Amino acid sequence: MSRQIHHERHRTERIGWLRAAVLGANDGIVSTASLIVGVAAASAGRSEILVAGVAGLVAGAASMAAGEFVSVSSQSDTEQADLAREREELAVQPEFEKRELTAIYVARGLTPQLASEVAEQLMAHDAVGAHSRDELGMSEAISARPVQAGLTSATTFAVGAALPLVAALVAPIAQVVPLVAATSLVFLIALGAVSARAGGAPVLKASMRVAFWGALAMGLTAVVGRIFGAVV
């Protein structure tokens, strides 16, 4: 009788790049659309609108790449520092570390004897891995990847920012504000739906949440443009 191997793919494996991708795309759409709407509301010409939009795209993508890389690098540094400390403690006081791991398994429902046996076997196989996973809560699926986060955020920001920029390019100059705002809301709703689908979250809730904050940002910048009547 043949045995079938059941392969499972969990959504937590996507956390690292999915978070960066959604953040980048959302920020690209919202910030660039808001900038275009604010400038257009100040009665600026098409060239000024496009220059502001392109500048926002380039500056935003660079900022997202740098910001994600630096912040995730800080997370990675903290993880490596904790792992180095665990290695040192395992070398100096292995019995104490075994008791610590045993206590964790007891708290999760194992009997003391079984917990001790499990801790001993896991530490014999990969002591650092056992402690990083069960004591520190680290795993390969959610470990910090600075380069991946930076590149993903920059790329998706640029793609997201290009959408309202194209809308501003093709829209009649008198209709830039409503058309950019409307198309950007459609893009945001689609982004919320795609990200929710990828992450296994409720689609409607995610879409409405993204659309609400995007509409609020564009509305505020439109008000600023109207009040000051100048490109900012």
MOZI-V722680 format. One record per backbone hydrogen bond with DSSP energy under -0.5 kcal/mol. CO is the residue of the C=O (numbers start at 1). NH is the residue of the N-H. Records with the same first field share a line. If there is no record, write none. Layout:
# MOZI-V722680
CO=NH + NH
This chain:
# MOZI-V722680
4=6
5=7
10=13
11=14
12=15
14=18
15=19
16=20
17=21
18=22
19=23
20=24
21=25
22=26
23=27
24=28
25=29
26=30
27=31
28=32
29=33
30=34
31=35
32=36
33=37
34=38
35=39
36=40
37=41
38=42
39=42 + 44
40=43
45=49
46=50
47=51
48=52
49=53
50=54
51=55
52=56
53=57
54=58
55=59
56=60
57=61
58=62
59=63
60=64
61=65
62=66
63=67
64=68
65=69
66=70
67=71
68=72
69=73
70=74
71=75
72=76
73=77
74=78
75=79
76=80
77=81
78=82
79=83
80=84
81=85
82=86
83=87
84=88
85=89
86=90
87=91
88=92
89=93
93=97
94=98
95=99
96=100
97=101
98=102
99=103
100=104
101=105
102=106
103=107
104=108
105=110
106=109
111=115
112=116
113=117
114=118
115=119
116=120
117=121
118=122
119=123
120=124
121=125
122=126
123=127
126=130
127=131
128=132
129=133
130=134
131=135 + 136
132=138
139=142 + 143
140=143
141=16
145=149
146=150
147=151
148=152
149=153
150=154
151=155
152=156
153=157
154=158
155=159
156=160
157=161
158=162
159=163
160=163 + 164
161=165
162=166
163=167
164=168
165=169
166=170
167=171
172=175
173=176
175=179
176=180
177=181
178=182
179=183
180=184
181=185
182=186
183=187
184=188
185=189
186=190
187=191
188=192
189=193
190=194
191=195
192=196
193=197
194=198
195=199
196=200 + 201
202=206
203=207
204=208
205=209
206=210
207=211
208=212
209=213
210=214
211=215
212=216
213=217
214=218
215=219
216=220
217=221
218=222
219=223
220=224
221=225
222=226
223=227
224=228
225=229
